[in-house]
Amino acid sequence: MGKVRDDLSASKPSKSAKARTGSRPPGILSRFLANLGRTDLYKPMQGWNARLYTGLGLGLIAAAGAWQMYDGWKDEDVYLRVGVPLVFAAAFGWLIVRILQFPPFADFLIATEAEMNKVSWTTKDDLIRATTVVLSTVVIMATFLFVVDRLWTFILQKIGVLMFGGGGSFGSTA
């Protein structure tokens, strides 16, 4: 084993310089707000598909919002009707780009794409075969339960437990 140095005491651990200053690391909101002003890309070649499809989904939501704003101002000035939705779309477009480059969210998307690449996807033939089995089972079970229900209804009516009237509504007429 190694030698214990005499000049360092093992009884009290030393505090780090960060703990002594009393300052806290910046919160997630302040880090995100700082991220809005940046133009660099965070790990640009990793998680590209997950970022692309997430960005397209968020972009469709922003485009729908801009369209609703455009469609809402029918009788207003043309510059107001077109300008405000364009500014809205541009602002949300930049927000979406920065959300996709925000390190905690980008790391999540990178990890998600890595996990999706590990999935063994079924083939088209296996999918068709499994779907056919499930749908056939559902149809067979529905038919079986319908026949059993009709049989028990018939038996219980014959022995007088169930007495339905001919009015087309359910319930006992006794």
PyMOL CGO cylinders between C-alpha atoms (Angstrom):
from pymol import cmd
from pymol.cgo import CYLINDER

trace = [
    CYLINDER, 0.00, 0.00, 0.00, 0.99, 3.63, -0.22, 0.3, 1, 1, 1, 1, 1, 1,
    CYLINDER, 0.99, 3.63, -0.22, 2.40, 5.93, 2.41, 0.3, 1, 1, 1, 1, 1, 1,
    CYLINDER, 2.40, 5.93, 2.41, 0.21, 8.36, 4.28, 0.3, 1, 1, 1, 1, 1, 1,
    CYLINDER, 0.21, 8.36, 4.28, 1.51, 11.87, 4.05, 0.3, 1, 1, 1, 1, 1, 1,
    CYLINDER, 1.51, 11.87, 4.05, 2.01, 13.45, 7.45, 0.3, 1, 1, 1, 1, 1, 1,
    CYLINDER, 2.01, 13.45, 7.45, 1.23, 17.00, 6.41, 0.3, 1, 1, 1, 1, 1, 1,
    CYLINDER, 1.23, 17.00, 6.41, -2.39, 16.20, 5.33, 0.3, 1, 1, 1, 1, 1, 1,
    CYLINDER, -2.39, 16.20, 5.33, -4.92, 15.37, 7.98, 0.3, 1, 1, 1, 1, 1, 1,
    CYLINDER, -4.92, 15.37, 7.98, -7.44, 12.67, 7.05, 0.3, 1, 1, 1, 1, 1, 1,
    CYLINDER, -7.44, 12.67, 7.05, -9.92, 13.68, 9.74, 0.3, 1, 1, 1, 1, 1, 1,
    CYLINDER, -9.92, 13.68, 9.74, -11.25, 16.86, 8.06, 0.3, 1, 1, 1, 1, 1, 1,
    CYLINDER, -11.25, 16.86, 8.06, -11.80, 17.08, 4.33, 0.3, 1, 1, 1, 1, 1, 1,
    CYLINDER, -11.80, 17.08, 4.33, -10.80, 20.39, 2.81, 0.3, 1, 1, 1, 1, 1, 1,
    CYLINDER, -10.80, 20.39, 2.81, -13.50, 22.56, 1.24, 0.3, 1, 1, 1, 1, 1, 1,
    CYLINDER, -13.50, 22.56, 1.24, -13.29, 23.39, -2.42, 0.3, 1, 1, 1, 1, 1, 1,
    CYLINDER, -13.29, 23.39, -2.42, -12.80, 26.96, -3.56, 0.3, 1, 1, 1, 1, 1, 1,
    CYLINDER, -12.80, 26.96, -3.56, -16.27, 27.00, -5.09, 0.3, 1, 1, 1, 1, 1, 1,
    CYLINDER, -16.27, 27.00, -5.09, -17.95, 26.10, -1.81, 0.3, 1, 1, 1, 1, 1, 1,
    CYLINDER, -17.95, 26.10, -1.81, -16.10, 28.82, 0.10, 0.3, 1, 1, 1, 1, 1, 1,
    CYLINDER, -16.10, 28.82, 0.10, -17.18, 31.72, -2.09, 0.3, 1, 1, 1, 1, 1, 1,
    CYLINDER, -17.18, 31.72, -2.09, -20.88, 31.28, -1.38, 0.3, 1, 1, 1, 1, 1, 1,
    CYLINDER, -20.88, 31.28, -1.38, -21.86, 31.66, -5.04, 0.3, 1, 1, 1, 1, 1, 1,
    CYLINDER, -21.86, 31.66, -5.04, -24.28, 29.30, -6.70, 0.3, 1, 1, 1, 1, 1, 1,
    CYLINDER, -24.28, 29.30, -6.70, -24.09, 28.01, -10.24, 0.3, 1, 1, 1, 1, 1, 1,
    CYLINDER, -24.09, 28.01, -10.24, -26.47, 29.78, -12.62, 0.3, 1, 1, 1, 1, 1, 1,
    CYLINDER, -26.47, 29.78, -12.62, -29.97, 28.33, -12.82, 0.3, 1, 1, 1, 1, 1, 1,
    CYLINDER, -29.97, 28.33, -12.82, -31.44, 26.67, -15.87, 0.3, 1, 1, 1, 1, 1, 1,
    CYLINDER, -31.44, 26.67, -15.87, -33.51, 29.72, -16.80, 0.3, 1, 1, 1, 1, 1, 1,
    CYLINDER, -33.51, 29.72, -16.80, -30.52, 32.05, -16.77, 0.3, 1, 1, 1, 1, 1, 1,
    CYLINDER, -30.52, 32.05, -16.77, -28.52, 29.53, -18.81, 0.3, 1, 1, 1, 1, 1, 1,
    CYLINDER, -28.52, 29.53, -18.81, -31.36, 29.29, -21.34, 0.3, 1, 1, 1, 1, 1, 1,
    CYLINDER, -31.36, 29.29, -21.34, -31.68, 33.07, -21.60, 0.3, 1, 1, 1, 1, 1, 1,
    CYLINDER, -31.68, 33.07, -21.60, -27.92, 33.28, -22.18, 0.3, 1, 1, 1, 1, 1, 1,
    CYLINDER, -27.92, 33.28, -22.18, -28.31, 30.58, -24.85, 0.3, 1, 1, 1, 1, 1, 1,
    CYLINDER, -28.31, 30.58, -24.85, -30.83, 32.74, -26.76, 0.3, 1, 1, 1, 1, 1, 1,
    CYLINDER, -30.83, 32.74, -26.76, -28.13, 35.23, -27.71, 0.3, 1, 1, 1, 1, 1, 1,
    CYLINDER, -28.13, 35.23, -27.71, -25.64, 32.66, -28.96, 0.3, 1, 1, 1, 1, 1, 1,
    CYLINDER, -25.64, 32.66, -28.96, -25.19, 31.54, -32.55, 0.3, 1, 1, 1, 1, 1, 1,
    CYLINDER, -25.19, 31.54, -32.55, -22.99, 28.47, -32.14, 0.3, 1, 1, 1, 1, 1, 1,
    CYLINDER, -22.99, 28.47, -32.14, -24.18, 24.89, -32.51, 0.3, 1, 1, 1, 1, 1, 1,
    CYLINDER, -24.18, 24.89, -32.51, -23.98, 22.40, -29.66, 0.3, 1, 1, 1, 1, 1, 1,
    CYLINDER, -23.98, 22.40, -29.66, -22.70, 19.01, -30.84, 0.3, 1, 1, 1, 1, 1, 1,
    CYLINDER, -22.70, 19.01, -30.84, -23.90, 19.66, -34.39, 0.3, 1, 1, 1, 1, 1, 1,
    CYLINDER, -23.90, 19.66, -34.39, -23.41, 16.18, -35.85, 0.3, 1, 1, 1, 1, 1, 1,
    CYLINDER, -23.41, 16.18, -35.85, -25.01, 14.25, -33.00, 0.3, 1, 1, 1, 1, 1, 1,
    CYLINDER, -25.01, 14.25, -33.00, -28.73, 13.57, -32.72, 0.3, 1, 1, 1, 1, 1, 1,
    CYLINDER, -28.73, 13.57, -32.72, -29.38, 15.17, -36.09, 0.3, 1, 1, 1, 1, 1, 1,
    CYLINDER, -29.38, 15.17, -36.09, -32.57, 13.22, -36.93, 0.3, 1, 1, 1, 1, 1, 1,
    CYLINDER, -32.57, 13.22, -36.93, -34.11, 13.73, -33.50, 0.3, 1, 1, 1, 1, 1, 1,
    CYLINDER, -34.11, 13.73, -33.50, -33.36, 17.46, -33.68, 0.3, 1, 1, 1, 1, 1, 1,
    CYLINDER, -33.36, 17.46, -33.68, -34.67, 17.70, -37.24, 0.3, 1, 1, 1, 1, 1, 1,
    CYLINDER, -34.67, 17.70, -37.24, -38.02, 16.08, -36.52, 0.3, 1, 1, 1, 1, 1, 1,
    CYLINDER, -38.02, 16.08, -36.52, -38.44, 17.88, -33.21, 0.3, 1, 1, 1, 1, 1, 1,
    CYLINDER, -38.44, 17.88, -33.21, -37.70, 21.17, -34.96, 0.3, 1, 1, 1, 1, 1, 1,
    CYLINDER, -37.70, 21.17, -34.96, -40.16, 20.36, -37.75, 0.3, 1, 1, 1, 1, 1, 1,
    CYLINDER, -40.16, 20.36, -37.75, -42.88, 19.57, -35.20, 0.3, 1, 1, 1, 1, 1, 1,
    CYLINDER, -42.88, 19.57, -35.20, -42.26, 22.76, -33.25, 0.3, 1, 1, 1, 1, 1, 1,
    CYLINDER, -42.26, 22.76, -33.25, -42.05, 24.69, -36.52, 0.3, 1, 1, 1, 1, 1, 1,
    CYLINDER, -42.05, 24.69, -36.52, -45.47, 23.40, -37.58, 0.3, 1, 1, 1, 1, 1, 1,
    CYLINDER, -45.47, 23.40, -37.58, -46.91, 24.60, -34.28, 0.3, 1, 1, 1, 1, 1, 1,
    CYLINDER, -46.91, 24.60, -34.28, -45.31, 28.04, -34.77, 0.3, 1, 1, 1, 1, 1, 1,
    CYLINDER, -45.31, 28.04, -34.77, -46.53, 28.17, -38.39, 0.3, 1, 1, 1, 1, 1, 1,
    CYLINDER, -46.53, 28.17, -38.39, -50.07, 27.32, -37.27, 0.3, 1, 1, 1, 1, 1, 1,
    CYLINDER, -50.07, 27.32, -37.27, -49.90, 30.14, -34.72, 0.3, 1, 1, 1, 1, 1, 1,
    CYLINDER, -49.90, 30.14, -34.72, -48.66, 32.60, -37.35, 0.3, 1, 1, 1, 1, 1, 1,
    CYLINDER, -48.66, 32.60, -37.35, -51.43, 31.50, -39.72, 0.3, 1, 1, 1, 1, 1, 1,
    CYLINDER, -51.43, 31.50, -39.72, -54.04, 32.05, -37.00, 0.3, 1, 1, 1, 1, 1, 1,
    CYLINDER, -54.04, 32.05, -37.00, -52.67, 35.54, -36.42, 0.3, 1, 1, 1, 1, 1, 1,
    CYLINDER, -52.67, 35.54, -36.42, -52.75, 36.25, -40.17, 0.3, 1, 1, 1, 1, 1, 1,
    CYLINDER, -52.75, 36.25, -40.17, -56.26, 34.87, -40.52, 0.3, 1, 1, 1, 1, 1, 1,
    CYLINDER, -56.26, 34.87, -40.52, -57.50, 36.81, -37.49, 0.3, 1, 1, 1, 1, 1, 1,
    CYLINDER, -57.50, 36.81, -37.49, -56.86, 40.26, -39.01, 0.3, 1, 1, 1, 1, 1, 1,
    CYLINDER, -56.86, 40.26, -39.01, -59.20, 40.30, -42.00, 0.3, 1, 1, 1, 1, 1, 1,
    CYLINDER, -59.20, 40.30, -42.00, -60.03, 44.02, -42.16, 0.3, 1, 1, 1, 1, 1, 1,
    CYLINDER, -60.03, 44.02, -42.16, -56.77, 45.43, -40.81, 0.3, 1, 1, 1, 1, 1, 1,
    CYLINDER, -56.77, 45.43, -40.81, -53.89, 47.11, -42.59, 0.3, 1, 1, 1, 1, 1, 1,
    CYLINDER, -53.89, 47.11, -42.59, -51.94, 44.77, -44.92, 0.3, 1, 1, 1, 1, 1, 1,
    CYLINDER, -51.94, 44.77, -44.92, -48.64, 45.58, -43.23, 0.3, 1, 1, 1, 1, 1, 1,
    CYLINDER, -48.64, 45.58, -43.23, -50.09, 44.74, -39.83, 0.3, 1, 1, 1, 1, 1, 1,
    CYLINDER, -50.09, 44.74, -39.83, -51.82, 41.60, -41.15, 0.3, 1, 1, 1, 1, 1, 1,
    CYLINDER, -51.82, 41.60, -41.15, -48.62, 40.26, -42.74, 0.3, 1, 1, 1, 1, 1, 1,
    CYLINDER, -48.62, 40.26, -42.74, -45.92, 41.89, -40.62, 0.3, 1, 1, 1, 1, 1, 1,
    CYLINDER, -45.92, 41.89, -40.62, -46.96, 40.74, -37.17, 0.3, 1, 1, 1, 1, 1, 1,
    CYLINDER, -46.96, 40.74, -37.17, -47.26, 37.04, -38.12, 0.3, 1, 1, 1, 1, 1, 1,
    CYLINDER, -47.26, 37.04, -38.12, -43.89, 37.24, -39.91, 0.3, 1, 1, 1, 1, 1, 1,
    CYLINDER, -43.89, 37.24, -39.91, -42.23, 38.75, -36.83, 0.3, 1, 1, 1, 1, 1, 1,
    CYLINDER, -42.23, 38.75, -36.83, -43.96, 36.11, -34.68, 0.3, 1, 1, 1, 1, 1, 1,
    CYLINDER, -43.96, 36.11, -34.68, -42.77, 33.30, -37.00, 0.3, 1, 1, 1, 1, 1, 1,
    CYLINDER, -42.77, 33.30, -37.00, -39.22, 34.65, -37.09, 0.3, 1, 1, 1, 1, 1, 1,
    CYLINDER, -39.22, 34.65, -37.09, -39.05, 35.04, -33.31, 0.3, 1, 1, 1, 1, 1, 1,
    CYLINDER, -39.05, 35.04, -33.31, -40.40, 31.56, -32.70, 0.3, 1, 1, 1, 1, 1, 1,
    CYLINDER, -40.40, 31.56, -32.70, -38.14, 30.16, -35.42, 0.3, 1, 1, 1, 1, 1, 1,
    CYLINDER, -38.14, 30.16, -35.42, -35.11, 31.55, -33.58, 0.3, 1, 1, 1, 1, 1, 1,
    CYLINDER, -35.11, 31.55, -33.58, -36.49, 30.28, -30.27, 0.3, 1, 1, 1, 1, 1, 1,
    CYLINDER, -36.49, 30.28, -30.27, -36.89, 26.79, -31.76, 0.3, 1, 1, 1, 1, 1, 1,
    CYLINDER, -36.89, 26.79, -31.76, -33.34, 26.80, -33.13, 0.3, 1, 1, 1, 1, 1, 1,
    CYLINDER, -33.34, 26.80, -33.13, -31.98, 27.84, -29.75, 0.3, 1, 1, 1, 1, 1, 1,
    CYLINDER, -31.98, 27.84, -29.75, -34.12, 25.27, -27.90, 0.3, 1, 1, 1, 1, 1, 1,
    CYLINDER, -34.12, 25.27, -27.90, -32.66, 22.57, -30.13, 0.3, 1, 1, 1, 1, 1, 1,
    CYLINDER, -32.66, 22.57, -30.13, -29.14, 23.85, -29.33, 0.3, 1, 1, 1, 1, 1, 1,
    CYLINDER, -29.14, 23.85, -29.33, -29.71, 24.21, -25.57, 0.3, 1, 1, 1, 1, 1, 1,
    CYLINDER, -29.71, 24.21, -25.57, -27.25, 21.69, -24.05, 0.3, 1, 1, 1, 1, 1, 1,
    CYLINDER, -27.25, 21.69, -24.05, -29.61, 19.85, -21.65, 0.3, 1, 1, 1, 1, 1, 1,
    CYLINDER, -29.61, 19.85, -21.65, -32.31, 19.48, -24.30, 0.3, 1, 1, 1, 1, 1, 1,
    CYLINDER, -32.31, 19.48, -24.30, -29.83, 18.65, -27.07, 0.3, 1, 1, 1, 1, 1, 1,
    CYLINDER, -29.83, 18.65, -27.07, -28.24, 15.98, -24.87, 0.3, 1, 1, 1, 1, 1, 1,
    CYLINDER, -28.24, 15.98, -24.87, -31.70, 14.52, -24.28, 0.3, 1, 1, 1, 1, 1, 1,
    CYLINDER, -31.70, 14.52, -24.28, -32.38, 14.39, -28.03, 0.3, 1, 1, 1, 1, 1, 1,
    CYLINDER, -32.38, 14.39, -28.03, -28.94, 12.86, -28.68, 0.3, 1, 1, 1, 1, 1, 1,
    CYLINDER, -28.94, 12.86, -28.68, -29.58, 10.17, -26.07, 0.3, 1, 1, 1, 1, 1, 1,
    CYLINDER, -29.58, 10.17, -26.07, -33.07, 9.56, -27.47, 0.3, 1, 1, 1, 1, 1, 1,
    CYLINDER, -33.07, 9.56, -27.47, -31.73, 9.01, -30.98, 0.3, 1, 1, 1, 1, 1, 1,
    CYLINDER, -31.73, 9.01, -30.98, -29.00, 6.72, -29.63, 0.3, 1, 1, 1, 1, 1, 1,
    CYLINDER, -29.00, 6.72, -29.63, -31.63, 4.60, -27.85, 0.3, 1, 1, 1, 1, 1, 1,
    CYLINDER, -31.63, 4.60, -27.85, -33.86, 4.51, -30.94, 0.3, 1, 1, 1, 1, 1, 1,
    CYLINDER, -33.86, 4.51, -30.94, -30.91, 3.21, -32.96, 0.3, 1, 1, 1, 1, 1, 1,
    CYLINDER, -30.91, 3.21, -32.96, -30.64, 0.27, -30.53, 0.3, 1, 1, 1, 1, 1, 1,
    CYLINDER, -30.64, 0.27, -30.53, -34.23, -0.83, -31.14, 0.3, 1, 1, 1, 1, 1, 1,
    CYLINDER, -34.23, -0.83, -31.14, -34.64, -3.89, -33.35, 0.3, 1, 1, 1, 1, 1, 1,
    CYLINDER, -34.64, -3.89, -33.35, -37.53, -2.97, -35.60, 0.3, 1, 1, 1, 1, 1, 1,
    CYLINDER, -37.53, -2.97, -35.60, -39.81, -5.65, -36.95, 0.3, 1, 1, 1, 1, 1, 1,
    CYLINDER, -39.81, -5.65, -36.95, -39.99, -6.39, -40.65, 0.3, 1, 1, 1, 1, 1, 1,
    CYLINDER, -39.99, -6.39, -40.65, -43.02, -5.50, -42.75, 0.3, 1, 1, 1, 1, 1, 1,
    CYLINDER, -43.02, -5.50, -42.75, -43.99, -9.16, -43.16, 0.3, 1, 1, 1, 1, 1, 1,
    CYLINDER, -43.99, -9.16, -43.16, -43.83, -9.79, -39.41, 0.3, 1, 1, 1, 1, 1, 1,
    CYLINDER, -43.83, -9.79, -39.41, -45.88, -6.67, -38.77, 0.3, 1, 1, 1, 1, 1, 1,
    CYLINDER, -45.88, -6.67, -38.77, -48.58, -7.74, -41.23, 0.3, 1, 1, 1, 1, 1, 1,
    CYLINDER, -48.58, -7.74, -41.23, -48.64, -11.25, -39.77, 0.3, 1, 1, 1, 1, 1, 1,
    CYLINDER, -48.64, -11.25, -39.77, -48.91, -9.99, -36.16, 0.3, 1, 1, 1, 1, 1, 1,
    CYLINDER, -48.91, -9.99, -36.16, -51.62, -7.46, -37.07, 0.3, 1, 1, 1, 1, 1, 1,
    CYLINDER, -51.62, -7.46, -37.07, -53.61, -10.17, -38.84, 0.3, 1, 1, 1, 1, 1, 1,
    CYLINDER, -53.61, -10.17, -38.84, -53.40, -12.42, -35.78, 0.3, 1, 1, 1, 1, 1, 1,
    CYLINDER, -53.40, -12.42, -35.78, -54.56, -9.62, -33.46, 0.3, 1, 1, 1, 1, 1, 1,
    CYLINDER, -54.56, -9.62, -33.46, -57.47, -8.54, -35.67, 0.3, 1, 1, 1, 1, 1, 1,
    CYLINDER, -57.47, -8.54, -35.67, -58.56, -12.14, -36.25, 0.3, 1, 1, 1, 1, 1, 1,
    CYLINDER, -58.56, -12.14, -36.25, -58.50, -12.81, -32.52, 0.3, 1, 1, 1, 1, 1, 1,
    CYLINDER, -58.50, -12.81, -32.52, -60.58, -9.70, -31.83, 0.3, 1, 1, 1, 1, 1, 1,
    CYLINDER, -60.58, -9.70, -31.83, -63.20, -10.69, -34.45, 0.3, 1, 1, 1, 1, 1, 1,
    CYLINDER, -63.20, -10.69, -34.45, -63.36, -14.28, -33.17, 0.3, 1, 1, 1, 1, 1, 1,
    CYLINDER, -63.36, -14.28, -33.17, -63.72, -13.14, -29.55, 0.3, 1, 1, 1, 1, 1, 1,
    CYLINDER, -63.72, -13.14, -29.55, -66.39, -10.57, -30.45, 0.3, 1, 1, 1, 1, 1, 1,
    CYLINDER, -66.39, -10.57, -30.45, -68.35, -13.21, -32.37, 0.3, 1, 1, 1, 1, 1, 1,
    CYLINDER, -68.35, -13.21, -32.37, -68.01, -15.73, -29.53, 0.3, 1, 1, 1, 1, 1, 1,
    CYLINDER, -68.01, -15.73, -29.53, -69.16, -13.21, -26.90, 0.3, 1, 1, 1, 1, 1, 1,
    CYLINDER, -69.16, -13.21, -26.90, -72.10, -12.15, -29.09, 0.3, 1, 1, 1, 1, 1, 1,
    CYLINDER, -72.10, -12.15, -29.09, -73.23, -15.79, -29.49, 0.3, 1, 1, 1, 1, 1, 1,
    CYLINDER, -73.23, -15.79, -29.49, -72.83, -16.52, -25.76, 0.3, 1, 1, 1, 1, 1, 1,
    CYLINDER, -72.83, -16.52, -25.76, -74.75, -13.34, -24.88, 0.3, 1, 1, 1, 1, 1, 1,
    CYLINDER, -74.75, -13.34, -24.88, -77.62, -14.27, -27.21, 0.3, 1, 1, 1, 1, 1, 1,
    CYLINDER, -77.62, -14.27, -27.21, -77.66, -17.84, -25.90, 0.3, 1, 1, 1, 1, 1, 1,
    CYLINDER, -77.66, -17.84, -25.90, -77.83, -16.74, -22.25, 0.3, 1, 1, 1, 1, 1, 1,
    CYLINDER, -77.83, -16.74, -22.25, -80.48, -14.14, -23.07, 0.3, 1, 1, 1, 1, 1, 1,
    CYLINDER, -80.48, -14.14, -23.07, -82.57, -16.82, -24.78, 0.3, 1, 1, 1, 1, 1, 1,
    CYLINDER, -82.57, -16.82, -24.78, -82.16, -19.31, -21.90, 0.3, 1, 1, 1, 1, 1, 1,
    CYLINDER, -82.16, -19.31, -21.90, -82.93, -16.72, -19.20, 0.3, 1, 1, 1, 1, 1, 1,
    CYLINDER, -82.93, -16.72, -19.20, -86.03, -15.52, -21.07, 0.3, 1, 1, 1, 1, 1, 1,
    CYLINDER, -86.03, -15.52, -21.07, -87.33, -19.10, -21.40, 0.3, 1, 1, 1, 1, 1, 1,
    CYLINDER, -87.33, -19.10, -21.40, -87.01, -19.81, -17.69, 0.3, 1, 1, 1, 1, 1, 1,
    CYLINDER, -87.01, -19.81, -17.69, -88.60, -16.49, -16.77, 0.3, 1, 1, 1, 1, 1, 1,
    CYLINDER, -88.60, -16.49, -16.77, -85.68, -14.66, -15.23, 0.3, 1, 1, 1, 1, 1, 1,
    CYLINDER, -85.68, -14.66, -15.23, -85.58, -11.99, -17.97, 0.3, 1, 1, 1, 1, 1, 1,
    CYLINDER, -85.58, -11.99, -17.97, -88.80, -10.50, -19.25, 0.3, 1, 1, 1, 1, 1, 1,
    CYLINDER, -88.80, -10.50, -19.25, -88.39, -7.92, -21.99, 0.3, 1, 1, 1, 1, 1, 1,
    CYLINDER, -88.39, -7.92, -21.99, -91.30, -6.08, -23.57, 0.3, 1, 1, 1, 1, 1, 1,
    CYLINDER, -91.30, -6.08, -23.57, -91.62, -5.50, -27.27, 0.3, 1, 1, 1, 1, 1, 1,
    CYLINDER, -91.62, -5.50, -27.27, -91.21, -1.72, -26.99, 0.3, 1, 1, 1, 1, 1, 1,
    CYLINDER, -91.21, -1.72, -26.99, -87.60, -1.79, -28.14, 0.3, 1, 1, 1, 1, 1, 1,
    CYLINDER, -87.60, -1.79, -28.14, -86.19, -0.68, -24.81, 0.3, 1, 1, 1, 1, 1, 1,
    CYLINDER, -86.19, -0.68, -24.81, -84.33, -2.75, -22.27, 0.3, 1, 1, 1, 1, 1, 1,
    CYLINDER, -84.33, -2.75, -22.27, -85.72, -3.52, -18.87, 0.3, 1, 1, 1, 1, 1, 1,
    CYLINDER, -85.72, -3.52, -18.87, -88.18, -5.71, -17.10, 0.3, 1, 1, 1, 1, 1, 1,
    CYLINDER, -88.18, -5.71, -17.10, -91.87, -5.24, -17.80, 0.3, 1, 1, 1, 1, 1, 1,
    CYLINDER, -91.87, -5.24, -17.80, -92.89, -7.10, -14.65, 0.3, 1, 1, 1, 1, 1, 1,
]
cmd.load_cgo(trace, "trace")
